[in-house]
Amino acid sequence: MSFSETITADGVSGEFIASGNFRVHLSGTFGGGTITLQQRMNSGFEDLQDTPQTAISDYILESLDVNAGVYRFNVTGSTTPSLNATVFGSVKTI
């Protein structure tokens, strides 16, 4: 399964649940901003280390072993982005 969303402004994407290994593919334009993958923790959503991206990358996470968790993307500092974020693996939309 997969999760896919086009992000066209600063802010957060929809949330998705992922477990095991998953990959993230980014395409489109950043508009000068940064996109970061975040995971829900007890205190709220936190940025995952080494996931901030400022330019298109085929896959920003080749393989991330995780327990089932809730994730989202956060875009900051952009001017008219048009980013397509797709997550592949054991993923479902909330």
N, CA, C and O atoms as a GROMACS GRO file, in nm:
protein
  376
    1MET      N    1   0.084  -0.118   0.000
    1MET     CA    2   0.000   0.000   0.000
    1MET      C    3   0.088   0.124   0.000
    1MET      O    4   0.210   0.115   0.016
    2SER      N    5   0.026   0.238  -0.018
    2SER     CA    6   0.104   0.362  -0.018
    2SER      C    7   0.020   0.478   0.032
    2SER      O    8  -0.103   0.470   0.039
    3PHE      N    9   0.088   0.584   0.066
    3PHE     CA   10   0.027   0.711   0.105
    3PHE      C   11   0.086   0.815   0.011
    3PHE      O   12   0.207   0.816  -0.013
    4SER      N   13   0.001   0.901  -0.044
    4SER     CA   14   0.051   1.004  -0.134
    4SER      C   15  -0.026   1.133  -0.111
    4SER      O   16  -0.148   1.132  -0.093
    5GLU      N   17   0.047   1.244  -0.113
    5GLU     CA   18  -0.016   1.374  -0.096
    5GLU      C   19   0.066   1.480  -0.167
    5GLU      O   20   0.189   1.475  -0.167
    6THR      N   21  -0.003   1.576  -0.228
    6THR     CA   22   0.062   1.692  -0.286
    6THR      C   23   0.050   1.807  -0.188
    6THR      O   24  -0.060   1.841  -0.144
    7ILE      N   25   0.163   1.866  -0.152
    7ILE     CA   26   0.168   1.972  -0.053
    7ILE      C   27   0.197   2.103  -0.126
    7ILE      O   28   0.297   2.114  -0.197
    8THR      N   29   0.107   2.203  -0.109
    8THR     CA   30   0.119   2.327  -0.186
    8THR      C   31   0.135   2.451  -0.098
    8THR      O   32   0.123   2.563  -0.147
    9ALA      N   33   0.161   2.432   0.029
    9ALA     CA   34   0.183   2.545   0.120
    9ALA      C   35   0.259   2.495   0.243
    9ALA      O   36   0.263   2.375   0.269
   10ASP      N   37   0.318   2.589   0.318
   10ASP     CA   38   0.378   2.551   0.446
   10ASP      C   39   0.271   2.486   0.533
   10ASP      O   40   0.154   2.523   0.527
   11GLY      N   41   0.312   2.390   0.614
   11GLY     CA   42   0.219   2.323   0.704
   11GLY      C   43   0.240   2.174   0.699
   11GLY      O   44   0.342   2.126   0.648
   12VAL      N   45   0.145   2.100   0.753
   12VAL     CA   46   0.160   1.956   0.765
   12VAL      C   47   0.068   1.882   0.669
   12VAL      O   48  -0.036   1.932   0.629
   13SER      N   49   0.113   1.761   0.635
   13SER     CA   50   0.034   1.673   0.549
   13SER      C   51  -0.068   1.598   0.635
   13SER      O   52  -0.074   1.615   0.756
   14GLY      N   53  -0.145   1.514   0.569
   14GLY     CA   54  -0.228   1.420   0.642
   14GLY      C   55  -0.139   1.320   0.714
   14GLY      O   56  -0.020   1.309   0.685
   15GLU      N   57  -0.198   1.249   0.807
   15GLU     CA   58  -0.122   1.151   0.885
   15GLU      C   59  -0.137   1.012   0.824
   15GLU      O   60  -0.238   0.982   0.760
   16PHE      N   61  -0.036   0.930   0.845
   16PHE     CA   62  -0.042   0.792   0.799
   16PHE      C   63   0.027   0.702   0.900
   16PHE      O   64   0.112   0.746   0.976
   17ILE      N   65  -0.012   0.575   0.898
   17ILE     CA   66   0.049   0.475   0.985
   17ILE      C   67   0.142   0.391   0.900
   17ILE      O   68   0.106   0.348   0.790
   18ALA      N   69   0.262   0.366   0.951
   18ALA     CA   70   0.359   0.282   0.880
   18ALA      C   71   0.425   0.190   0.981
   18ALA      O   72   0.445   0.224   1.097
   19SER      N   73   0.459   0.071   0.933
   19SER     CA   74   0.533  -0.023   1.017
   19SER      C   75   0.634  -0.096   0.932
   19SER      O   76   0.619  -0.106   0.810
   20GLY      N   77   0.736  -0.149   0.996
   20GLY     CA   78   0.842  -0.217   0.923
   20GLY      C   79   0.921  -0.119   0.840
   20GLY      O   80   0.941  -0.004   0.880
   21ASN      N   81   0.967  -0.164   0.724
   21ASN     CA   82   1.045  -0.079   0.634
   21ASN      C   83   0.952   0.002   0.545
   21ASN      O   84   0.850  -0.049   0.498
   22PHE      N   85   0.987   0.127   0.522
   22PHE     CA   86   0.913   0.205   0.424
   22PHE      C   87   1.004   0.305   0.357
   22PHE      O   88   1.109   0.343   0.410
   23ARG      N   89   0.962   0.346   0.239
   23ARG     CA   90   1.040   0.442   0.159
   23ARG      C   91   0.958   0.566   0.133
   23ARG      O   92   0.836   0.560   0.123
   24VAL      N   93   1.027   0.677   0.122
   24VAL     CA   94   0.964   0.805   0.091
   24VAL      C   95   1.021   0.858  -0.039
   24VAL      O   96   1.143   0.865  -0.055
   25HIS      N   97   0.934   0.894  -0.131
   25HIS     CA   98   0.976   0.950  -0.259
   25HIS      C   99   0.920   1.092  -0.269
   25HIS      O  100   0.801   1.114  -0.247
   26LEU      N  101   1.005   1.187  -0.303
   26LEU     CA  102   0.965   1.327  -0.318
   26LEU      C  103   0.987   1.373  -0.460
   26LEU      O  104   1.091   1.344  -0.520
   27SER      N  105   0.889   1.444  -0.514
   27SER     CA  106   0.905   1.505  -0.646
   27SER      C  107   0.832   1.639  -0.645
   27SER      O  108   0.749   1.664  -0.558
   28GLY      N  109   0.864   1.723  -0.741
   28GLY     CA  110   0.801   1.854  -0.749
   28GLY      C  111   0.899   1.964  -0.714
   28GLY      O  112   1.020   1.949  -0.729
   29THR      N  113   0.845   2.077  -0.665
   29THR     CA  114   0.928   2.192  -0.631
   29THR      C  115   0.912   2.229  -0.484
   29THR      O  116   0.803   2.221  -0.428
   30PHE      N  117   1.024   2.270  -0.423
   30PHE     CA  118   1.025   2.303  -0.281
   30PHE      C  119   0.987   2.448  -0.252
   30PHE      O  120   0.948   2.480  -0.140
   31GLY      N  121   0.999   2.534  -0.349
   31GLY     CA  122   0.970   2.675  -0.325
   31GLY      C  123   1.062   2.737  -0.221
   31GLY      O  124   1.023   2.829  -0.149
   32GLY      N  125   1.186   2.686  -0.212
   32GLY     CA  126   1.284   2.740  -0.118
   32GLY      C  127   1.268   2.689   0.025
   32GLY      O  128   1.339   2.735   0.115
   33GLY      N  129   1.178   2.595   0.048
   33GLY     CA  130   1.153   2.547   0.184
   33GLY      C  131   1.217   2.413   0.214
   33GLY      O  132   1.300   2.363   0.139
   34THR      N  133   1.176   2.356   0.326
   34THR     CA  134   1.227   2.229   0.376
   34THR      C  135   1.110   2.138   0.409
   34THR      O  136   1.010   2.183   0.466
   35ILE      N  137   1.120   2.010   0.373
   35ILE     CA  138   1.020   1.911   0.412
   35ILE      C  139   1.086   1.812   0.507
   35ILE      O  140   1.196   1.764   0.481
   36THR      N  141   1.017   1.782   0.616
   36THR     CA  142   1.070   1.692   0.719
   36THR      C  143   0.965   1.588   0.753
   36THR      O  144   0.846   1.619   0.761
   37LEU      N  145   1.008   1.465   0.773
   37LEU     CA  146   0.920   1.358   0.819
   37LEU      C  147   0.913   1.365   0.971
   37LEU      O  148   1.016   1.375   1.038
   38GLN      N  149   0.791   1.360   1.024
   38GLN     CA  150   0.772   1.366   1.168
   38GLN      C  151   0.699   1.242   1.217
   38GLN      O  152   0.620   1.183   1.143
   39GLN      N  153   0.726   1.202   1.341
   39GLN     CA  154   0.658   1.088   1.403
   39GLN      C  155   0.587   1.135   1.529
   39GLN      O  156   0.640   1.217   1.605
   40ARG      N  157   0.466   1.082   1.551
   40ARG     CA  158   0.393   1.116   1.672
   40ARG      C  159   0.456   1.045   1.792
   40ARG      O  160   0.472   0.923   1.793
   41MET      N  161   0.491   1.124   1.892
   41MET     CA  162   0.546   1.073   2.017
   41MET      C  163   0.450   1.112   2.128
   41MET      O  164   0.347   1.174   2.102
   42ASN      N  165   0.480   1.076   2.251
   42ASN     CA  166   0.393   1.109   2.364
   42ASN      C  167   0.371   1.259   2.378
   42ASN      O  168   0.262   1.302   2.417
   43SER      N  169   0.472   1.339   2.347
   43SER     CA  170   0.463   1.485   2.363
   43SER      C  171   0.415   1.556   2.238
   43SER      O  172   0.411   1.680   2.235
   44GLY      N  173   0.378   1.483   2.133
   44GLY     CA  174   0.335   1.542   2.007
   44GLY      C  175   0.426   1.497   1.894
   44GLY      O  176   0.506   1.405   1.913
   45PHE      N  177   0.415   1.559   1.778
   45PHE     CA  178   0.497   1.520   1.664
   45PHE      C  179   0.638   1.575   1.678
   45PHE      O  180   0.658   1.690   1.717
   46GLU      N  181   0.736   1.491   1.645
   46GLU     CA  182   0.877   1.531   1.650
   46GLU      C  183   0.943   1.499   1.516
   46GLU      O  184   0.911   1.399   1.453
   47ASP      N  185   1.036   1.586   1.474
   47ASP     CA  186   1.112   1.564   1.352
   47ASP      C  187   1.197   1.439   1.366
   47ASP      O  188   1.257   1.416   1.471
   48LEU      N  189   1.203   1.358   1.260
   48LEU     CA  190   1.294   1.244   1.260
   48LEU      C  191   1.430   1.290   1.210
   48LEU      O  192   1.440   1.360   1.110
   49GLN      N  193   1.532   1.250   1.281
   49GLN     CA  194   1.669   1.289   1.249
   49GLN      C  195   1.704   1.246   1.106
   49GLN      O  196   1.664   1.139   1.062
   50ASP      N  197   1.777   1.330   1.037
   50ASP     CA  198   1.827   1.303   0.902
   50ASP      C  199   1.718   1.300   0.795
   50ASP      O  200   1.744   1.252   0.685
   51THR      N  201   1.597   1.350   0.824
   51THR     CA  202   1.494   1.351   0.720
   51THR      C  203   1.469   1.487   0.656
   51THR      O  204   1.403   1.490   0.552
   52PRO      N  205   1.516   1.601   0.710
   52PRO     CA  206   1.490   1.727   0.641
   52PRO      C  207   1.552   1.729   0.501
   52PRO      O  208   1.669   1.693   0.483
   53GLN      N  209   1.474   1.771   0.403
   53GLN     CA  210   1.520   1.778   0.265
   53GLN      C  211   1.488   1.916   0.209
   53GLN      O  212   1.382   1.973   0.235
   54THR      N  213   1.583   1.970   0.131
   54THR     CA  214   1.563   2.100   0.068
   54THR      C  215   1.572   2.092  -0.083
   54THR      O  216   1.561   2.193  -0.152
   55ALA      N  217   1.592   1.973  -0.135
   55ALA     CA  218   1.597   1.952  -0.279
   55ALA      C  219   1.541   1.813  -0.308
   55ALA      O  220   1.542   1.726  -0.221
   56ILE      N  221   1.495   1.795  -0.428
   56ILE     CA  222   1.434   1.668  -0.466
   56ILE      C  223   1.533   1.553  -0.447
   56ILE      O  224   1.650   1.562  -0.486
   57SER      N  225   1.484   1.447  -0.386
   57SER     CA  226   1.562   1.325  -0.366
   57SER      C  227   1.474   1.209  -0.410
   57SER      O  228   1.353   1.209  -0.388
   58ASP      N  229   1.536   1.110  -0.472
   58ASP     CA  230   1.456   0.994  -0.511
   58ASP      C  231   1.394   0.931  -0.388
   58ASP      O  232   1.272   0.915  -0.381
   59TYR      N  233   1.476   0.895  -0.292
   59TYR     CA  234   1.426   0.837  -0.168
   59TYR      C  235   1.503   0.898  -0.053
   59TYR      O  236   1.626   0.892  -0.050
   60ILE      N  237   1.433   0.956   0.041
   60ILE     CA  238   1.505   1.014   0.154
   60ILE      C  239   1.526   0.911   0.264
   60ILE      O  240   1.610   0.931   0.352
   61LEU      N  241   1.452   0.802   0.260
   61LEU     CA  242   1.470   0.694   0.358
   61LEU      C  243   1.472   0.563   0.282
   61LEU      O  244   1.366   0.511   0.246
   62GLU      N  245   1.588   0.510   0.259
   62GLU     CA  246   1.596   0.383   0.187
   62GLU      C  247   1.531   0.271   0.265
   62GLU      O  248   1.457   0.190   0.209
   63SER      N  249   1.557   0.265   0.394
   63SER     CA  250   1.499   0.160   0.477
   63SER      C  251   1.501   0.207   0.621
   63SER      O  252   1.607   0.232   0.678
   64LEU      N  253   1.385   0.220   0.678
   64LEU     CA  254   1.374   0.266   0.816
   64LEU      C  255   1.298   0.161   0.893
   64LEU      O  256   1.177   0.145   0.873
   65ASP      N  257   1.366   0.089   0.982
   65ASP     CA  258   1.300  -0.012   1.063
   65ASP      C  259   1.233   0.057   1.181
   65ASP      O  260   1.298   0.120   1.263
   66VAL      N  261   1.102   0.043   1.186
   66VAL     CA  262   1.026   0.109   1.292
   66VAL      C  263   0.915   0.018   1.340
   66VAL      O  264   0.872  -0.073   1.269
   67ASN      N  265   0.872   0.042   1.460
   67ASN     CA  266   0.748  -0.019   1.506
   67ASN      C  267   0.635   0.060   1.442
   67ASN      O  268   0.658   0.171   1.394
   68ALA      N  269   0.515   0.007   1.441
   68ALA     CA  270   0.402   0.081   1.385
   68ALA      C  271   0.396   0.218   1.451
   68ALA      O  272   0.401   0.229   1.573
   69GLY      N  273   0.386   0.320   1.370
   69GLY     CA  274   0.382   0.455   1.422
   69GLY      C  275   0.298   0.545   1.334
   69GLY      O  276   0.262   0.508   1.222
   70VAL      N  277   0.267   0.662   1.384
   70VAL     CA  278   0.192   0.761   1.310
   70VAL      C  279   0.290   0.868   1.263
   70VAL      O  280   0.370   0.918   1.341
   71TYR      N  281   0.283   0.901   1.134
   71TYR     CA  282   0.378   0.993   1.072
   71TYR      C  283   0.304   1.100   0.993
   71TYR      O  284   0.185   1.086   0.962
   72ARG      N  285   0.375   1.207   0.961
   72ARG     CA  286   0.327   1.312   0.871
   72ARG      C  287   0.448   1.387   0.819
   72ARG      O  288   0.559   1.371   0.869
   73PHE      N  289   0.426   1.470   0.717
   73PHE     CA  290   0.530   1.559   0.666
   73PHE      C  291   0.503   1.700   0.713
   73PHE      O  292   0.387   1.739   0.731
   74ASN      N  293   0.610   1.777   0.732
   74ASN     CA  294   0.597   1.917   0.770
   74ASN      C  295   0.682   2.000   0.673
   74ASN      O  296   0.802   1.976   0.658
   75VAL      N  297   0.619   2.096   0.609
   75VAL     CA  298   0.689   2.186   0.515
   75VAL      C  299   0.699   2.323   0.579
   75VAL      O  300   0.600   2.379   0.627
   76THR      N  301   0.821   2.378   0.580
   76THR     CA  302   0.845   2.510   0.639
   76THR      C  303   0.932   2.595   0.547
   76THR      O  304   1.012   2.542   0.469
   77GLY      N  305   0.917   2.727   0.557
   77GLY     CA  306   1.005   2.821   0.488
   77GLY      C  307   0.990   2.824   0.337
   77GLY      O  308   1.082   2.868   0.267
   78SER      N  309   0.877   2.780   0.286
   78SER     CA  310   0.862   2.772   0.140
   78SER      C  311   0.779   2.887   0.085
   78SER      O  312   0.704   2.953   0.157
   79THR      N  313   0.796   2.910  -0.045
   79THR     CA  314   0.713   3.003  -0.119
   79THR      C  315   0.655   2.925  -0.236
   79THR      O  316   0.728   2.886  -0.327
   80THR      N  317   0.528   2.903  -0.234
   80THR     CA  318   0.455   2.827  -0.337
   80THR      C  319   0.520   2.692  -0.373
   80THR      O  320   0.559   2.672  -0.488
   81PRO      N  321   0.531   2.602  -0.276
   81PRO     CA  322   0.582   2.469  -0.309
   81PRO      C  323   0.475   2.389  -0.383
   81PRO      O  324   0.356   2.421  -0.378
   82SER      N  325   0.518   2.288  -0.451
   82SER     CA  326   0.428   2.188  -0.510
   82SER      C  327   0.501   2.055  -0.499
   82SER      O  328   0.560   2.006  -0.596
   83LEU      N  329   0.495   1.997  -0.380
   83LEU     CA  330   0.569   1.875  -0.349
   83LEU      C  331   0.477   1.755  -0.348
   83LEU      O  332   0.372   1.757  -0.285
   84ASN      N  333   0.516   1.651  -0.418
   84ASN     CA  334   0.444   1.525  -0.414
   84ASN      C  335   0.523   1.432  -0.323
   84ASN      O  336   0.636   1.394  -0.355
   85ALA      N  337   0.463   1.394  -0.210
   85ALA     CA  338   0.527   1.304  -0.114
   85ALA      C  339   0.453   1.170  -0.119
   85ALA      O  340   0.332   1.165  -0.096
   86THR      N  341   0.526   1.064  -0.150
   86THR     CA  342   0.466   0.931  -0.157
   86THR      C  343   0.544   0.837  -0.067
   86THR      O  344   0.668   0.836  -0.069
   87VAL      N  345   0.473   0.759   0.012
   87VAL     CA  346   0.534   0.663   0.103
   87VAL      C  347   0.492   0.524   0.058
   87VAL      O  348   0.374   0.497   0.039
   88PHE      N  349   0.591   0.435   0.040
   88PHE     CA  350   0.566   0.299  -0.004
   88PHE      C  351   0.600   0.201   0.107
   88PHE      O  352   0.696   0.223   0.181
   89GLY      N  353   0.523   0.094   0.120
   89GLY     CA  354   0.550  -0.009   0.220
   89GLY      C  355   0.423  -0.047   0.292
   89GLY      O  356   0.314  -0.038   0.236
   90SER      N  357   0.438  -0.091   0.414
   90SER     CA  358   0.324  -0.126   0.497
   90SER      C  359   0.267   0.002   0.556
   90SER      O  360   0.299   0.039   0.669
   91VAL      N  361   0.182   0.068   0.478
   91VAL     CA  362   0.136   0.204   0.510
   91VAL      C  363  -0.015   0.210   0.491
   91VAL      O  364  -0.069   0.148   0.400
   92LYS      N  365  -0.082   0.285   0.579
   92LYS     CA  366  -0.223   0.313   0.557
   92LYS      C  367  -0.254   0.454   0.602
   92LYS      O  368  -0.193   0.504   0.696
   93THR      N  369  -0.349   0.517   0.534
   93THR     CA  370  -0.392   0.652   0.566
   93THR      C  371  -0.485   0.649   0.687
   93THR      O  372  -0.567   0.558   0.701
   94ILE      N  373  -0.472   0.749   0.772
   94ILE     CA  374  -0.560   0.758   0.888
   94ILE      C  375  -0.686   0.832   0.847
   94ILE      O  376  -0.775   0.853   0.930
   0.00000   0.00000   0.00000
